[in-house]
């Protein structure tokens, strides 16, 4: 019973992270480490700032009303 609850909780957590794109940083870090293990990896804050800047520069990437 507990293992079923844990599996369900993990599944819900995975789904919410994918839905909100919170896992994008984790995917990016895995990509950088796989491509070039010696390359510096930006912090989550740096990654999110760069992503937000890219989205604001290209209106097709996201919608910002203000």
Secondary structure, DSSP 8 states (H G I E B T S, - for coil): -HHHHHHHHHHHHHHHHHHHTTTHHHHHHHHHHHH-TTS----HHHHHHHHHHHHHH-TTT-----
